[in-house]
Amino acid sequence: MFELAMPWWVFVLRACVVYFVLLGMIRLSGKRSMGQFTPFDILLVVLLGNAVQNALLGEDTSVGGGMLLAATLIALNWTVGLTTARLPRMERLIEGAPVLLARDGAVYREVLRRELISKEDFEKAMRQEGCLEIEDIRLAVLENNGHITVVKRSG
């Protein structure tokens, strides 16, 4: 139950590889995929966890191996958070940058398409800010967290 099937450093190495590969895959999937969790997104997270289980554990089923992996993943997450908070270049690399979607009543449809934002999602964000017409938009931005911020024209 407590005997490891591999040396401790293999667990740490496996956790690091899986963590950074998944981080890259999630980052490549775009801002909108992480901005709003639907039941399908939650299912994906659960299935990803199951899919990478063997990559993390290998043949090990010990309590110690599981705790070592959990501690490594938590430490990696904390380190990435600290790094992005202190180094703007790393923050931009890992979290991305806000993207301009519309300005002064002009919607950048190609940007919406590239960022996988549907017309319905954009219109919902407009309505939430009280913009009934596209001409009412002063600025619309896709934030790093996947939220669409709409600034209404004054007057």
MDAnalysis code that builds the backbone (N, CA, C; Angstrom):
import MDAnalysis as mda
import numpy as np

u = mda.Universe.empty(465, n_residues=155, atom_resindex=np.repeat(np.arange(155), 3), trajectory=True)
u.add_TopologyAttr("name", ["N", "CA", "C"] * 155)
u.add_TopologyAttr("resid", np.arange(1, 156))
u.add_TopologyAttr("resname", ["MET", "PHE", "GLU", "LEU", "ALA", "MET", "PRO", "TRP", "TRP", "VAL", "PHE", "VAL", "LEU", "ARG", "ALA", "CYS", "VAL", "VAL", "TYR", "PHE", "VAL", "LEU", "LEU", "GLY", "MET", "ILE", "ARG", "LEU", "SER", "GLY", "LYS", "ARG", "SER", "MET", "GLY", "GLN", "PHE", "THR", "PRO", "PHE", "ASP", "ILE", "LEU", "LEU", "VAL", "VAL", "LEU", "LEU", "GLY", "ASN", "ALA", "VAL", "GLN", "ASN", "ALA", "LEU", "LEU", "GLY", "GLU", "ASP", "THR", "SER", "VAL", "GLY", "GLY", "GLY", "MET", "LEU", "LEU", "ALA", "ALA", "THR", "LEU", "ILE", "ALA", "LEU", "ASN", "TRP", "THR", "VAL", "GLY", "LEU", "THR", "THR", "ALA", "ARG", "LEU", "PRO", "ARG", "MET", "GLU", "ARG", "LEU", "ILE", "GLU", "GLY", "ALA", "PRO", "VAL", "LEU", "LEU", "ALA", "ARG", "ASP", "GLY", "ALA", "VAL", "TYR", "ARG", "GLU", "VAL", "LEU", "ARG", "ARG", "GLU", "LEU", "ILE", "SER", "LYS", "GLU", "ASP", "PHE", "GLU", "LYS", "ALA", "MET", "ARG", "GLN", "GLU", "GLY", "CYS", "LEU", "GLU", "ILE", "GLU", "ASP", "ILE", "ARG", "LEU", "ALA", "VAL", "LEU", "GLU", "ASN", "ASN", "GLY", "HIS", "ILE", "THR", "VAL", "VAL", "LYS", "ARG", "SER", "GLY"])
u.atoms.positions = np.array([
    [0.816, -1.198, 0.000],
    [0.000, 0.000, 0.000],
    [0.865, 1.269, 0.000],
    [1.984, 1.240, 0.692],
    [2.829, 2.427, 0.776],
    [4.131, 2.287, -0.013],
    [4.367, 1.132, -0.610],
    [5.603, 0.912, -1.359],
    [5.453, 1.444, -2.786],
    [6.378, 2.305, -3.197],
    [6.332, 2.904, -4.533],
    [6.817, 1.911, -5.575],
    [6.180, 1.897, -6.733],
    [6.561, 0.995, -7.820],
    [7.694, 1.577, -8.658],
    [7.969, 2.881, -8.480],
    [9.022, 3.561, -9.245],
    [9.786, 4.461, -8.269],
    [10.964, 4.914, -8.656],
    [11.659, 5.899, -7.813],
    [10.831, 7.185, -7.711],
    [10.960, 7.910, -6.609],
    [10.151, 9.110, -6.364],
    [10.310, 10.147, -7.470],
    [11.524, 10.272, -8.014],
    [11.767, 11.309, -9.011],
    [11.022, 11.021, -10.322],
    [10.686, 9.771, -10.586],
    [9.932, 9.424, -11.793],
    [8.506, 9.977, -11.669],
    [7.930, 9.905, -10.471],
    [6.613, 10.489, -10.243],
    [6.642, 11.991, -10.510],
    [7.657, 12.655, -9.968],
    [7.778, 14.109, -10.130],
    [7.953, 14.456, -11.608],
    [8.813, 13.722, -12.301],
    [9.038, 13.965, -13.726],
    [7.758, 13.738, -14.531],
    [7.043, 12.663, -14.269],
    [5.790, 12.383, -14.974],
    [4.771, 13.494, -14.722],
    [4.666, 13.932, -13.475],
    [3.718, 14.998, -13.138],
    [4.068, 16.280, -13.878],
    [5.348, 16.612, -13.935],
    [5.770, 17.836, -14.641],
    [5.451, 17.755, -16.126],
    [5.764, 16.638, -16.740],
    [5.505, 16.473, -18.177],
    [4.004, 16.575, -18.458],
    [3.191, 15.839, -17.729],
    [1.746, 15.851, -17.966],
    [1.172, 17.234, -17.698],
    [1.604, 17.885, -16.623],
    [1.092, 19.213, -16.271],
    [1.353, 20.210, -17.396],
    [2.593, 20.269, -17.864],
    [2.929, 21.277, -18.871],
    [2.358, 20.942, -20.248],
    [2.245, 19.683, -20.578],
    [1.613, 19.312, -21.852],
    [0.137, 19.692, -21.824],
    [-0.565, 19.369, -20.720],
    [-1.977, 19.741, -20.622],
    [-2.156, 21.248, -20.568],
    [-1.272, 21.946, -19.870],
    [-1.336, 23.407, -19.831],
    [-1.228, 23.974, -21.248],
    [-0.296, 23.453, -22.030],
    [-0.151, 23.894, -23.418],
    [-1.375, 23.580, -24.256],
    [-1.934, 22.387, -24.079],
    [-3.114, 22.002, -24.849],
    [-4.310, 22.887, -24.493],
    [-4.475, 23.168, -23.212],
    [-5.579, 24.028, -22.777],
    [-5.371, 25.438, -23.302],
    [-4.143, 25.915, -23.245],
    [-3.830, 27.262, -23.747],
    [-4.118, 27.362, -25.239],
    [-3.779, 26.326, -25.993],
    [-4.020, 26.326, -27.437],
    [-5.508, 26.223, -27.784],
    [-6.301, 25.697, -26.858],
    [-7.724, 25.544, -27.149],
    [-8.472, 26.866, -27.121],
    [-7.854, 27.921, -26.636],
    [-8.455, 29.248, -26.699],
    [-9.067, 29.705, -25.390],
    [-9.256, 31.012, -25.306],
    [-9.786, 31.630, -24.091],
    [-11.210, 31.206, -23.803],
    [-12.032, 31.132, -24.819],
    [-13.450, 30.850, -24.602],
    [-13.663, 29.448, -24.044],
    [-12.780, 28.525, -24.350],
    [-12.982, 27.168, -23.847],
    [-12.824, 27.094, -22.341],
    [-12.087, 28.002, -21.748],
    [-11.906, 27.981, -20.296],
    [-12.730, 29.061, -19.597],
    [-13.328, 29.947, -20.342],
    [-14.048, 31.053, -19.736],
    [-15.408, 30.696, -19.178],
    [-16.068, 29.745, -19.768],
    [-17.409, 29.377, -19.334],
    [-17.502, 27.859, -19.316],
    [-17.723, 27.299, -18.139],
    [-17.835, 25.857, -18.034],
    [-19.277, 25.417, -18.253],
    [-19.469, 24.549, -19.218],
    [-20.757, 23.919, -19.465],
    [-20.656, 22.493, -18.927],
    [-21.754, 21.759, -18.871],
    [-21.654, 20.355, -18.450],
    [-20.679, 19.557, -19.321],
    [-20.582, 19.894, -20.596],
    [-19.650, 19.204, -21.489],
    [-18.202, 19.498, -21.103],
    [-17.934, 20.736, -20.677],
    [-16.580, 21.103, -20.258],
    [-16.178, 20.353, -18.997],
    [-17.114, 20.234, -18.059],
    [-16.823, 19.510, -16.822],
    [-16.551, 18.038, -17.132],
    [-17.342, 17.486, -18.027],
    [-17.116, 16.112, -18.454],
    [-15.729, 15.969, -19.072],
    [-15.334, 16.928, -19.887],
    [-14.005, 16.895, -20.501],
    [-12.915, 16.901, -19.437],
    [-13.061, 17.715, -18.414],
    [-12.060, 17.780, -17.352],
    [-11.950, 16.430, -16.638],
    [-13.091, 15.824, -16.348],
    [-13.084, 14.523, -15.687],
    [-12.414, 13.474, -16.584],
    [-12.771, 13.485, -17.867],
    [-12.187, 12.514, -18.787],
    [-10.699, 12.747, -19.004],
    [-10.276, 14.016, -19.019],
    [-8.839, 14.302, -19.120],
    [-8.097, 13.734, -17.915],
    [-8.683, 13.911, -16.749],
    [-8.063, 13.357, -15.544],
    [-7.908, 11.854, -15.638],
    [-8.930, 11.202, -16.125],
    [-8.863, 9.754, -16.282],
    [-7.868, 9.361, -17.377],
    [-7.831, 10.152, -18.445],
    [-6.946, 9.831, -19.569],
    [-5.471, 9.927, -19.194],
    [-5.134, 10.857, -18.332],
    [-3.719, 11.043, -17.985],
    [-3.326, 10.267, -16.732],
    [-4.261, 9.573, -16.132],
    [-3.964, 8.839, -14.906],
    [-2.795, 7.877, -15.086],
    [-2.827, 7.075, -16.133],
    [-1.744, 6.118, -16.342],
    [-0.432, 6.809, -16.672],
    [-0.511, 7.947, -17.346],
    [0.715, 8.690, -17.644],
    [1.356, 9.184, -16.355],
    [0.538, 9.495, -15.374],
    [1.058, 9.963, -14.087],
    [1.527, 8.800, -13.216],
    [0.686, 7.801, -13.058],
    [0.944, 6.738, -12.092],
    [1.735, 5.558, -12.642],
    [1.658, 5.327, -13.939],
    [2.297, 4.129, -14.473],
    [1.654, 2.905, -13.852],
    [2.449, 2.022, -13.298],
    [1.937, 0.797, -12.670],
    [1.694, 0.975, -11.179],
    [1.990, 2.144, -10.647],
    [1.905, 2.365, -9.208],
    [0.463, 2.603, -8.774],
    [0.067, 1.976, -7.686],
    [-1.250, 2.218, -7.095],
    [-1.127, 2.526, -5.606],
    [0.057, 2.934, -5.183],
    [0.275, 3.167, -3.755],
    [-0.277, 4.514, -3.316],
    [-0.589, 4.610, -2.037],
    [-1.042, 5.867, -1.447],
    [0.073, 6.902, -1.543],
    [1.288, 6.475, -1.258],
    [2.433, 7.385, -1.301],
    [2.643, 7.977, -2.686],
    [2.500, 7.139, -3.719],
    [2.641, 7.635, -5.090],
    [1.585, 8.663, -5.430],
    [0.343, 8.402, -5.041],
    [-0.750, 9.346, -5.288],
    [-0.532, 10.659, -4.558],
    [-0.085, 10.597, -3.303],
    [0.168, 11.814, -2.528],
    [1.352, 12.601, -3.097],
    [2.378, 11.882, -3.545],
    [3.527, 12.546, -4.159],
    [3.115, 13.267, -5.441],
    [2.277, 12.623, -6.246],
    [1.778, 13.261, -7.466],
    [0.915, 14.476, -7.143],
    [0.025, 14.340, -6.172],
    [-0.830, 15.464, -5.794],
    [0.016, 16.639, -5.313],
    [1.006, 16.365, -4.473],
    [1.882, 17.436, -3.964],
    [2.664, 18.084, -5.097],
    [3.137, 17.287, -6.042],
    [3.882, 17.830, -7.185],
    [3.003, 18.710, -8.044],
    [1.780, 18.264, -8.341],
    [0.868, 19.057, -9.171],
    [0.473, 20.359, -8.485],
    [0.223, 20.311, -7.188],
    [-0.107, 21.530, -6.442],
    [1.089, 22.480, -6.435],
    [2.283, 21.948, -6.235],
    [3.489, 22.787, -6.248],
    [3.711, 23.408, -7.630],
    [3.487, 22.634, -8.682],
    [3.627, 23.169, -10.041],
    [2.622, 24.293, -10.285],
    [1.384, 24.083, -9.869],
    [0.353, 25.088, -10.060],
    [0.690, 26.367, -9.299],
    [1.159, 26.226, -8.080],
    [1.553, 27.385, -7.268],
    [2.720, 28.119, -7.933],
    [3.705, 27.364, -8.429],
    [4.878, 27.961, -9.075],
    [4.495, 28.707, -10.345],
    [3.618, 28.117, -11.141],
    [3.159, 28.792, -12.362],
    [2.394, 30.065, -11.996],
    [1.554, 30.007, -10.975],
    [0.833, 31.195, -10.523],
    [1.768, 32.289, -10.043],
    [2.764, 31.924, -9.272],
    [3.746, 32.891, -8.783],
    [4.537, 33.494, -9.945],
    [4.941, 32.646, -10.869],
    [5.724, 33.108, -12.023],
    [4.917, 34.086, -12.878],
    [3.663, 33.762, -13.151],
    [2.855, 34.660, -13.983],
    [2.532, 35.954, -13.263],
    [2.460, 35.917, -11.938],
    [2.189, 37.142, -11.180],
    [3.393, 38.077, -11.165],
    [4.580, 37.506, -11.262],
    [5.803, 38.323, -11.148],
    [6.470, 38.650, -12.475],
    [6.194, 37.870, -13.494],
    [6.838, 38.079, -14.791],
    [5.786, 38.299, -15.879],
    [5.601, 39.543, -16.312],
    [4.572, 39.828, -17.324],
    [4.725, 39.013, -18.611],
    [5.947, 38.738, -19.025],
    [6.132, 37.938, -20.246],
    [5.579, 36.527, -20.082],
    [5.794, 35.938, -18.912],
    [5.268, 34.593, -18.657],
    [3.749, 34.626, -18.543],
    [3.216, 35.691, -17.949],
    [1.768, 35.820, -17.843],
    [1.141, 35.861, -19.235],
    [1.748, 36.636, -20.116],
    [1.234, 36.743, -21.481],
    [1.349, 35.403, -22.214],
    [2.453, 34.687, -21.994],
    [2.666, 33.397, -22.643],
    [1.661, 32.356, -22.155],
    [1.447, 32.294, -20.848],
    [0.592, 31.260, -20.275],
    [-0.883, 31.636, -20.327],
    [-1.207, 32.872, -19.975],
    [-2.609, 33.275, -19.893],
    [-3.110, 33.996, -21.142],
    [-2.204, 34.476, -21.959],
    [-2.600, 35.204, -23.158],
    [-2.832, 36.666, -22.873],
    [-3.310, 37.376, -23.868],
    [-3.568, 38.811, -23.750],
    [-5.012, 39.072, -24.166],
    [-5.599, 40.149, -23.637],
    [-6.948, 40.509, -24.080],
    [-6.971, 40.759, -25.593],
    [-8.113, 40.476, -26.210],
    [-8.252, 40.615, -27.660],
    [-9.397, 41.587, -27.951],
    [-9.117, 42.574, -28.794],
    [-10.130, 43.558, -29.184],
    [-11.103, 42.918, -30.172],
    [-12.391, 42.962, -29.826],
    [-13.434, 42.357, -30.663],
    [-14.223, 43.385, -31.461],
    [-14.363, 44.584, -30.887],
    [-15.132, 45.636, -31.557],
    [-14.691, 46.985, -31.010],
    [-14.835, 48.017, -31.870],
    [-14.508, 49.382, -31.446],
    [-15.385, 50.349, -32.222],
    [-15.970, 51.283, -31.493],
    [-16.772, 52.359, -32.079],
    [-17.814, 51.847, -33.075],
    [-18.524, 50.804, -32.675],
    [-19.614, 50.290, -33.500],
    [-19.193, 49.356, -34.614],
    [-17.897, 49.102, -34.755],
    [-17.410, 48.182, -35.790],
    [-16.982, 46.876, -35.129],
    [-17.638, 45.784, -35.509],
    [-17.325, 44.472, -34.956],
    [-16.327, 43.786, -35.877],
    [-15.275, 43.236, -35.294],
    [-14.242, 42.541, -36.059],
    [-14.633, 41.071, -36.177],
    [-15.405, 40.766, -37.211],
    [-15.982, 39.433, -37.379],
    [-14.926, 38.342, -37.544],
    [-13.828, 38.664, -38.204],
    [-12.751, 37.684, -38.368],
    [-12.128, 37.328, -37.012],
    [-12.019, 38.306, -36.131],
    [-11.485, 38.060, -34.788],
    [-12.457, 37.190, -33.998],
    [-13.757, 37.475, -34.114],
    [-14.764, 36.646, -33.454],
    [-14.654, 35.196, -33.918],
    [-14.506, 35.017, -35.208],
    [-14.390, 33.672, -35.780],
    [-13.124, 32.981, -35.275],
    [-11.998, 33.696, -35.271],
    [-10.720, 33.130, -34.821],
    [-10.773, 32.742, -33.343],
    [-11.486, 33.535, -32.543],
    [-11.570, 33.285, -31.102],
    [-12.739, 32.373, -30.728],
    [-13.440, 31.847, -31.736],
    [-14.551, 30.907, -31.556],
    [-15.697, 31.505, -30.736],
    [-16.013, 32.754, -31.013],
    [-17.122, 33.432, -30.341],
    [-18.300, 33.479, -31.295],
    [-19.388, 32.890, -30.866],
    [-20.584, 32.872, -31.709],
    [-21.269, 34.233, -31.671],
    [-22.094, 34.461, -32.671],
    [-22.884, 35.698, -32.733],
    [-23.765, 35.814, -31.488],
    [-24.324, 34.692, -31.066],
    [-25.191, 34.679, -29.892],
    [-24.436, 35.068, -28.624],
    [-23.217, 34.550, -28.454],
    [-22.419, 34.902, -27.275],
    [-22.082, 36.385, -27.263],
    [-21.749, 36.915, -28.426],
    [-21.403, 38.330, -28.513],
    [-22.625, 39.199, -28.205],
    [-23.769, 38.821, -28.779],
    [-24.994, 39.584, -28.533],
    [-25.435, 39.491, -27.078],
    [-25.215, 38.378, -26.447],
    [-25.532, 38.226, -25.026],
    [-24.682, 39.183, -24.193],
    [-23.394, 39.262, -24.506],
    [-22.514, 40.193, -23.791],
    [-22.959, 41.636, -24.011],
    [-23.409, 41.944, -25.220],
    [-23.937, 43.291, -25.504],
    [-25.150, 43.582, -24.632],
    [-26.093, 42.652, -24.601],
    [-27.310, 42.852, -23.822],
    [-27.018, 43.024, -22.337],
    [-26.047, 42.267, -21.828],
    [-25.696, 42.372, -20.415],
    [-25.190, 43.768, -20.050],
    [-24.636, 44.462, -21.022],
    [-24.139, 45.821, -20.788],
    [-25.118, 46.890, -21.258],
    [-26.281, 46.465, -21.717],
    [-27.298, 47.420, -22.134],
    [-27.102, 47.964, -23.534],
    [-26.321, 47.304, -24.337],
    [-26.130, 47.710, -25.735],
    [-27.117, 46.928, -26.602],
    [-28.086, 47.629, -27.137],
    [-29.084, 46.961, -27.967],
    [-28.684, 46.927, -29.435],
    [-27.839, 47.850, -29.832],
    [-27.365, 47.928, -31.220],
    [-25.840, 47.909, -31.239],
    [-25.288, 47.394, -32.308],
    [-23.831, 47.350, -32.449],
    [-23.250, 48.762, -32.393],
    [-23.993, 49.734, -32.893],
    [-23.527, 51.122, -32.886],
    [-23.355, 51.670, -31.468],
    [-23.976, 51.010, -30.475],
    [-23.858, 51.446, -29.079],
    [-22.525, 51.059, -28.447],
    [-21.761, 50.220, -29.127],
    [-20.506, 49.711, -28.555],
    [-19.380, 50.721, -28.755],
    [-18.733, 51.067, -27.664],
    [-17.510, 51.860, -27.750],
    [-16.316, 50.920, -27.881],
    [-16.374, 49.822, -27.096],
    [-15.264, 48.875, -27.065],
    [-15.782, 47.517, -26.605],
    [-15.314, 46.446, -27.210],
    [-15.610, 45.089, -26.756],
    [-14.304, 44.308, -26.763],
    [-14.021, 43.657, -25.634],
    [-12.746, 42.965, -25.455],
    [-12.993, 41.564, -24.921],
    [-12.292, 40.592, -25.483],
    [-12.272, 39.244, -24.939],
    [-11.147, 39.198, -23.918],
    [-11.502, 39.044, -22.651],
    [-10.518, 39.038, -21.569],
    [-9.792, 37.704, -21.506],
    [-8.699, 37.664, -20.750],
    [-7.913, 36.434, -20.594],
    [-8.730, 35.275, -20.043],
    [-9.714, 35.583, -19.209],
    [-10.507, 34.530, -18.578],
    [-11.672, 34.059, -19.442],
    [-11.804, 34.590, -20.662],
    [-12.860, 34.179, -21.581],
    [-14.108, 35.040, -21.506],
    [-14.155, 35.983, -20.579],
    [-15.306, 36.878, -20.443],
    [-15.225, 37.983, -21.497],
    [-16.371, 38.353, -22.052],
    [-16.424, 39.449, -23.015],
    [-16.841, 40.708, -22.266],
    [-15.985, 41.719, -22.285],
    [-16.280, 43.006, -21.668],
    [-16.725, 43.952, -22.755],
    [-17.898, 44.562, -22.579],
    [-18.427, 45.530, -23.533],
    [-18.537, 46.874, -22.820],
    [-17.946, 47.896, -23.422],
    [-18.049, 49.256, -22.901],
    [-19.011, 50.016, -23.827],
    [-20.073, 50.536, -23.235],
    [-21.104, 51.221, -23.987],
    [-20.663, 52.661, -24.276],
    [-21.055, 53.135, -25.452],
    [-20.809, 54.550, -25.773],
    [-21.592, 55.427, -24.817],
    [-20.993, 56.518, -24.403],
    [-21.730, 57.436, -23.517],
    [-22.630, 58.335, -24.348],
    [-23.731, 58.733, -23.722],
    [-24.654, 59.659, -24.401],
    [-25.624, 58.947, -25.166],
])
